[in-house]
Amino acid sequence: MFLVTSNKTKQLLCMNYIGQVRPAELQLAHADVTALLADLKPRFRLLADLSQVESIDPECATEIGRTMELFDQAGVGLIVRVIPDPAKDIGMNILTAFHYPHHPRIITCETLAEALRKLTL
């Protein structure tokens, strides 16, 4: 499952990857991501929470890369990732190298609490 929400006041986009994540779910959410980005200003912050992931289909990498490009074009300023289990990281650093040409600041945390501190929430 994939859930995306935003907080316009805090200029924050939150992506939650939950359970077993499949490419079709990410593709269906693409329009939601695009709509939420329209309400955010350049230098917005992004929280990507993978703490509830059981598995991510390797085919999701294509859609995640496509979404990263949207974030880059929208001017993301800070990305905070919650990845408590390195085995569930599907190669975010590699995807980042190819899909974020503007090189936003990226922080990886082990817990959501740590991530929220980094986001100053």
C-alpha positions as CSV (number, residue, x, y, z in Angstrom):
1,M,0.0,0.0,0.0
2,F,1.1,3.6,-0.6
3,L,-0.4,6.7,1.0
4,V,0.5,10.2,0.2
5,T,-0.7,13.3,2.1
6,S,0.4,16.9,2.5
7,N,0.3,19.8,4.9
8,K,0.3,23.0,3.0
9,T,0.9,25.2,6.0
10,K,4.1,23.3,6.9
11,Q,5.1,22.8,3.3
12,L,5.4,19.1,3.9
13,L,4.6,16.1,1.6
14,C,4.3,12.7,3.4
15,M,4.6,9.4,1.6
16,N,4.0,6.2,3.5
17,Y,4.9,2.8,2.1
18,I,2.9,0.2,4.0
19,G,2.9,-3.6,3.9
20,Q,3.5,-5.1,0.4
21,V,4.1,-2.3,-2.1
22,R,3.3,-3.0,-5.7
23,P,4.0,-0.9,-8.9
24,A,0.2,-0.6,-9.7
25,E,-0.4,1.2,-6.4
26,L,2.3,3.7,-7.1
27,Q,1.0,4.3,-10.6
28,L,-2.5,4.9,-9.3
29,A,-1.2,7.4,-6.7
30,H,0.8,9.4,-9.4
31,A,-2.2,11.7,-10.0
32,D,-2.6,12.3,-6.2
33,V,1.1,13.1,-5.9
34,T,0.9,15.6,-8.8
35,A,-2.2,17.3,-7.3
36,L,-0.6,17.6,-3.9
37,L,2.6,19.1,-5.3
38,A,0.5,21.9,-6.9
39,D,-0.2,23.3,-3.4
40,L,3.5,23.3,-2.3
41,K,6.1,25.9,-2.9
42,P,9.7,25.3,-4.0
43,R,11.9,24.2,-1.1
44,F,9.1,22.2,0.3
45,R,10.0,19.2,2.6
46,L,9.4,15.5,1.9
47,L,9.0,12.7,4.4
48,A,9.3,9.2,2.9
49,D,8.3,6.7,5.6
50,L,9.3,3.1,4.9
51,S,9.0,1.9,8.5
52,Q,5.9,-0.1,7.8
53,V,7.1,-1.9,4.7
54,E,7.0,-5.7,4.5
55,S,8.3,-5.8,1.0
56,I,8.6,-3.6,-2.1
57,D,8.4,-5.2,-5.5
58,P,11.7,-4.4,-7.4
59,E,9.5,-3.2,-10.3
60,C,8.5,-0.2,-8.1
61,A,11.9,1.4,-8.8
62,T,10.7,2.7,-12.1
63,E,7.7,4.5,-10.6
64,I,9.7,5.7,-7.6
65,G,12.2,7.2,-10.0
66,R,9.4,8.9,-12.0
67,T,8.0,10.4,-8.7
68,M,11.5,11.6,-7.7
69,E,11.7,13.5,-10.9
70,L,8.4,15.2,-10.1
71,F,9.7,16.2,-6.7
72,D,12.9,17.5,-8.3
73,Q,11.0,19.6,-10.9
74,A,8.8,21.0,-8.1
75,G,11.8,22.1,-6.2
76,V,12.0,19.8,-3.2
77,G,14.4,21.3,-0.6
78,L,14.7,18.6,2.0
79,I,14.0,14.9,1.9
80,V,13.9,12.9,5.1
81,R,13.6,9.1,4.7
82,V,12.7,6.6,7.4
83,I,14.4,3.3,6.6
84,P,14.8,1.3,9.8
85,D,15.7,-1.9,8.0
86,P,18.5,-1.4,5.3
87,A,17.3,-4.7,3.7
88,K,14.1,-2.9,2.7
89,D,15.9,0.0,1.0
90,I,15.4,-0.7,-2.7
91,G,18.4,1.3,-3.8
92,M,17.2,4.8,-2.9
93,N,20.8,6.2,-3.1
94,I,21.2,4.9,-6.6
95,L,17.7,6.1,-7.7
96,T,18.6,9.5,-6.1
97,A,21.8,9.8,-8.2
98,F,19.8,9.5,-11.4
99,H,16.5,11.3,-10.6
100,Y,17.5,14.3,-8.5
101,P,19.7,16.4,-10.7
102,H,19.2,19.5,-8.4
103,H,20.7,17.5,-5.5
104,P,18.3,18.3,-2.6
105,R,19.4,17.7,0.9
106,I,18.7,14.1,2.0
107,I,18.6,12.6,5.5
108,T,18.0,9.0,6.3
109,C,16.7,8.1,9.7
110,E,16.0,4.8,11.5
111,T,12.8,6.0,13.3
112,L,9.9,8.3,12.6
113,A,10.6,10.2,15.8
114,E,14.1,11.0,14.6
115,A,12.7,12.0,11.2
116,L,10.2,14.4,12.7
117,R,13.0,16.0,14.7
118,K,15.0,16.5,11.5
119,L,12.0,18.1,9.9
120,T,11.6,20.3,13.0
121,L,8.0,19.2,13.5
